[in-house]
């Protein structure tokens, strides 16, 4: 018993432990059931939400399908419109491209035609250039010889003088009293001495100066050209300036405008020295201008020499004008008389027209109505010579 009593607390403790364990187990079971129940409710809630979401997804899917169908219809409509627009634009572009290609083809043909014409012109120009090159080669061959070069300058000067002055106003290679022969003598008006023109020009030194490339060679060529010009100017001044026989000034003809300009640009001292020696450099254009001035002076001289003849002709012209005025006035008087006659004729024709109108207004009657016409007291009947017609003249008050 004692053992039992001794064990009793232990047993009570064990029972308590078992009760506690059982209570804990019950609590655990309850908690598990609570958790399971809440989990089932959560699962049910999630299932409901999932079903709602699924229905929402189905509804959205149906809406999406409707939208996709509408979009498909819109896209098909837009695609058809786009296809139609693209086809129209392609047609228009094709038409424009065709028209552009046609215009470009026409323009190309026109350009090719013009190109062919220009090529023909270029061919002709090339032939002219080849001919000119041959002429230049011939001219170079001429200018390489001193005698032929002098003849070339002489020829140009003679051509200018002969074209500008009449025959008898100039002479070539005419000897002077000192037995020299200037290239040309131009006769001056009013009995003045003639003007001498020299066509010889030192071209060798000029060609050397132009072709020199090095500065030293160019300076040496310039000095040589200056010396040659000084010698030639001195010769012209001493040989061709004869007091009382020639003018106190002479022309030195330079056969090129470029050489004339280069001389005045690079050799101004030589030009001034020539002017002091009364020798003037003239280019072809200046010689032509001088010839035209001399021609005008000669023409004025001839006009003055013929002034009395001109005055006589003017007097005769005045007499002819007076005679013409007298005859014109007589003709005017004839015209006035004729005009009066024409007016009288027009007056007579007007009277005849009025009488004809009155005759047309007369009434013509047949012979059978003669008895009745005689009964009329207001009319006078006149028989015609044939007796076929009778005229009834109505007295006008």
Secondary structure, DSSP 8 states (H G I E B T S, - for coil): -HHHHHHHHHHHHHHHHHHHHHHHHHHHHHHHHHHHHHHHHHHHHHHHHHHHHHHHHHHHHHHHHHHHHHHHHHHHHHHHHHHHHHHHHHHHHHHHHHHHHHHHHHHHHHHHHHHHHHHHHHHHHHHHHHHHHHHHHHHHHHHHSHHHHHHHHHHHHHHHHHHHS-TTSEEES-B-TTS-B-SEEE--STT--EEEEE----HHHHHHHHH--SHHHHHHHHHHHHHHHHHHHHHHHHHH--TTTEEEEEEEE-S-HHHHHHHHHH-HHHHHHHHHTTEEEE-HHHHHHHHHHHHHHHHHHHHHHTHHHHHHHHHHHHHHHHHHHHHHHHHHHHHHHHHHHHHHHHHHHHHHHHHHHHHHHSEEE-GGGHHHHHH-TTEEEEE-TTSS-EEEEE---
